[in-house]
Amino acid sequence: MNIEEKINAAIKSAMLARNAGRLDALRAIKSAILLLKTSSEGLSEESAAKAMQKEVKKRRETAEIYKQQNRNDLSDVELFQANVIEEYLPQQIGESELRTSIEILIAELGATSPADMGKVMGAASKKYAGQADGKMVSSIVKELLSKN
């Protein structure tokens, strides 16, 4: 069962359960998937994961803005939707595991200084797409290359 079929089945069950909050989040995923299907990139598990990660990030940033404006009611809705979307993301890599993996990647690429950051980030972005937050990858790469 691919991601689109999973989402459609989840939408159906959310409708039957009359769970409006979950239904809104699932419809957002379906919308992102439909946009991918019609784009030049096409729909793949990797592109769907990227799109869902983008949706989660968008909702978390919006929730933070709502919190700053003391609108916890709206913030809670955004965080709930982000959590629902995260259920359909691939398992995220932990920071320690990611750090070890990036150290290996740096050694394979022969990167030795912060000047090699672009080369390492390009490879890391492809390797960890949908499995790790880009900010976390970037900070770990920067830290490891600064040590060398």
HUFENZI-V338224 format. One record per residue. RES is the residue in one small letter. OMEGA is omega as a letter, one per 20 degrees, with the letter a starting at -180 (999 if undefined). NEAR is the number of other C-alpha atoms within 12 Angstrom. Layout:
res=RES omega=OMEGA near=NEAR
res=RES omega=OMEGA near=NEAR
This chain:
res=m omega=a near=9
res=n omega=a near=16
res=i omega=a near=29
res=e omega=r near=27
res=e omega=r near=17
res=k omega=a near=20
res=i omega=r near=33
res=n omega=r near=23
res=a omega=r near=19
res=a omega=r near=28
res=i omega=a near=27
res=k omega=a near=19
res=s omega=r near=17
res=a omega=r near=21
res=m omega=a near=18
res=l omega=r near=13
res=a omega=a near=13
res=r omega=a near=14
res=n omega=a near=18
res=a omega=a near=19
res=g omega=r near=25
res=r omega=a near=31
res=l omega=r near=27
res=d omega=a near=25
res=a omega=a near=33
res=l omega=r near=39
res=r omega=r near=28
res=a omega=r near=30
res=i omega=a near=39
res=k omega=r near=30
res=s omega=r near=21
res=a omega=r near=30
res=i omega=r near=34
res=l omega=r near=23
res=l omega=r near=19
res=l omega=a near=24
res=k omega=a near=19
res=t omega=a near=12
res=s omega=r near=14
res=s omega=a near=10
res=e omega=a near=17
res=g omega=a near=17
res=l omega=r near=23
res=s omega=r near=20
res=e omega=a near=26
res=e omega=a near=25
res=s omega=r near=28
res=a omega=r near=35
res=a omega=r near=34
res=k omega=a near=33
res=a omega=r near=34
res=m omega=r near=42
res=q omega=r near=34
res=k omega=r near=27
res=e omega=r near=34
res=v omega=a near=33
res=k omega=r near=25
res=k omega=a near=20
res=r omega=r near=29
res=r omega=r near=26
res=e omega=r near=18
res=t omega=r near=24
res=a omega=r near=27
res=e omega=r near=22
res=i omega=r near=19
res=y omega=r near=20
res=k omega=r near=19
res=q omega=r near=13
res=q omega=r near=13
res=n omega=r near=13
res=r omega=a near=16
res=n omega=r near=18
res=d omega=r near=15
res=l omega=r near=22
res=s omega=r near=23
res=d omega=r near=22
res=v omega=a near=25
res=e omega=r near=32
res=l omega=r near=30
res=f omega=r near=26
res=q omega=r near=34
res=a omega=r near=33
res=n omega=r near=25
res=v omega=a near=31
res=i omega=a near=39
res=e omega=r near=30
res=e omega=a near=24
res=y omega=r near=33
res=l omega=r near=32
res=p omega=r near=22
res=q omega=a near=16
res=q omega=r near=22
res=i omega=r near=23
res=g omega=a near=16
res=e omega=a near=21
res=s omega=r near=15
res=e omega=r near=17
res=l omega=a near=27
res=r omega=r near=26
res=t omega=a near=18
res=s omega=r near=25
res=i omega=r near=37
res=e omega=r near=27
res=i omega=r near=19
res=l omega=r near=30
res=i omega=r near=32
res=a omega=r near=19
res=e omega=a near=15
res=l omega=a near=21
res=g omega=r near=18
res=a omega=a near=27
res=t omega=a near=23
res=s omega=r near=21
res=p omega=r near=22
res=a omega=r near=16
res=d omega=a near=22
res=m omega=a near=30
res=g omega=r near=19
res=k omega=a near=24
res=v omega=a near=35
res=m omega=r near=31
res=g omega=r near=21
res=a omega=a near=24
res=a omega=r near=34
res=s omega=r near=26
res=k omega=a near=19
res=k omega=a near=21
res=y omega=a near=32
res=a omega=r near=29
res=g omega=a near=32
res=q omega=a near=31
res=a omega=r near=33
res=d omega=a near=29
res=g omega=r near=27
res=k omega=a near=16
res=m omega=r near=24
res=v omega=a near=37
res=s omega=a near=28
res=s omega=r near=23
res=i omega=r near=31
res=v omega=a near=40
res=k omega=a near=28
res=e omega=a near=20
res=l omega=r near=29
res=l omega=r near=29
res=s omega=r near=17
res=k omega=a near=13
res=n omega=999 near=18
